[in-house]
């Protein structure tokens, strides 16, 4: 568990702690808030056509938006809300933080060949 503190209105960076596999790639990243069973944000690159590109899906649990954008892996990826995936596609950025953002966030990372973390 990592504790992150920021001032209201700042951008919070929440790292997703997972093992690094130089011989493997991330195929799916899921972000959950508190004890929710459904993710509020995901990065999906599981299909063969998405070898270089993936989809970020914001499920609207935080900012009431439902968007899907195509993003290039390894670049800064974002959705059209305050929540975004950071450089590398696994860390979570929360822009313009508010008191309602205070929560426990957890990530789940699926790799193409290695076990899920």
C-alpha positions as CSV (number, residue, x, y, z in Angstrom):
1,X,0.0,0.0,0.0
2,X,1.4,3.4,-1.0
3,X,0.1,6.6,0.6
4,X,-0.2,9.6,-1.8
5,X,-0.9,13.1,-0.5
6,X,-1.6,16.1,-2.7
7,X,-3.2,19.5,-2.3
8,X,-6.7,20.1,-3.6
9,X,-6.5,21.1,-7.3
10,X,-3.1,19.5,-7.9
11,X,-2.4,16.4,-10.0
12,X,-1.9,13.1,-8.1
13,X,0.3,10.3,-9.5
14,X,-0.6,6.9,-8.2
15,X,1.9,4.2,-9.1
16,X,0.8,0.7,-10.0
17,X,3.3,-1.6,-8.3
18,X,3.9,-4.7,-10.4
19,X,6.8,-6.9,-11.4
20,X,8.7,-5.8,-14.6
21,X,9.1,-8.5,-17.2
22,X,11.6,-7.3,-19.9
23,X,10.5,-10.3,-22.1
24,X,6.8,-9.6,-21.8
25,X,4.3,-6.8,-22.4
26,X,1.3,-5.6,-20.5
27,X,-2.0,-6.6,-22.1
28,X,-4.6,-5.3,-19.7
29,X,-4.5,-2.8,-16.8
30,X,-7.5,-2.4,-14.5
31,X,-7.9,0.3,-11.8
32,X,-10.4,-0.1,-9.0
33,X,-11.6,2.4,-6.3
34,X,-12.2,1.4,-2.7
35,X,-13.9,-2.1,-2.6
36,X,-15.6,-1.9,-6.0
37,X,-15.7,-5.2,-7.9
38,X,-15.8,-3.4,-11.3
39,X,-12.9,-1.2,-12.6
40,X,-13.4,2.5,-13.2
41,X,-10.5,2.7,-15.7
42,X,-8.8,0.2,-17.9
43,X,-6.2,-0.1,-20.6
44,X,-6.8,-3.0,-23.0
45,X,-4.3,-4.2,-25.6
46,X,-5.2,-7.9,-25.8
47,X,-6.3,-8.2,-29.5
48,X,-3.7,-8.9,-32.2
49,X,-4.5,-5.6,-34.0
50,X,-3.6,-3.7,-30.8
51,X,0.0,-4.8,-30.6
52,X,1.1,-1.1,-30.8
53,X,-2.2,0.5,-29.8
54,X,-4.7,-0.1,-27.0
55,X,-7.9,1.3,-25.7
56,X,-8.4,3.2,-22.5
57,X,-11.9,2.9,-21.1
58,X,-13.2,5.2,-18.4
59,X,-16.3,3.6,-16.9
60,X,-17.5,6.9,-15.4
61,X,-17.4,5.8,-11.7
62,X,-15.4,9.0,-10.8
63,X,-16.3,11.7,-13.2
64,X,-19.5,10.6,-14.9
65,X,-18.0,10.3,-18.3
66,X,-17.9,7.2,-20.5
67,X,-15.1,7.5,-23.1
68,X,-12.9,5.2,-25.1
69,X,-9.8,6.5,-26.8
70,X,-7.1,4.9,-28.9
71,X,-3.7,5.5,-27.4
72,X,-0.1,4.6,-28.3
73,X,1.6,2.3,-25.8
74,X,4.5,4.0,-24.0
75,X,3.2,7.6,-24.7
76,X,1.3,9.6,-22.2
77,X,-2.2,8.3,-22.4
78,X,-5.3,10.2,-21.4
79,X,-9.1,10.1,-21.2
80,X,-11.3,13.0,-21.6
81,X,-11.9,13.3,-17.8
82,X,-9.8,14.0,-14.8
83,X,-8.5,10.4,-14.6
84,X,-5.8,9.3,-17.0
85,X,-3.1,6.6,-17.4
86,X,0.4,7.9,-17.1
87,X,3.6,7.2,-19.0
88,X,4.0,3.5,-19.5
89,X,0.2,2.8,-19.2
90,X,0.0,1.5,-15.7
91,X,0.2,4.5,-13.3
92,X,-2.9,6.5,-12.6
93,X,-3.1,10.3,-12.9
94,X,-5.8,12.2,-11.1
95,X,-6.0,15.8,-12.4
96,X,-7.5,18.7,-10.4
97,X,-7.9,16.6,-7.3
98,X,-11.0,17.1,-5.2
99,X,-11.9,15.9,-1.7
100,X,-14.2,13.2,-3.3
101,X,-11.1,11.6,-4.9
102,X,-9.9,10.5,-1.4
103,X,-10.1,6.7,-1.6
104,X,-8.1,3.5,-1.8
105,X,-7.1,2.8,-5.4
106,X,-5.8,-0.5,-6.6
107,X,-4.6,-1.8,-9.9
108,X,-4.5,-5.2,-11.6
109,X,-2.0,-5.9,-14.4
110,X,-2.3,-8.7,-16.9
111,X,0.7,-9.7,-19.0
112,X,0.7,-11.6,-22.3
113,X,2.8,-14.5,-20.9
114,X,3.4,-14.0,-17.2
115,X,0.9,-14.4,-14.4
116,X,-1.5,-11.6,-13.5
117,X,-0.3,-9.2,-10.8
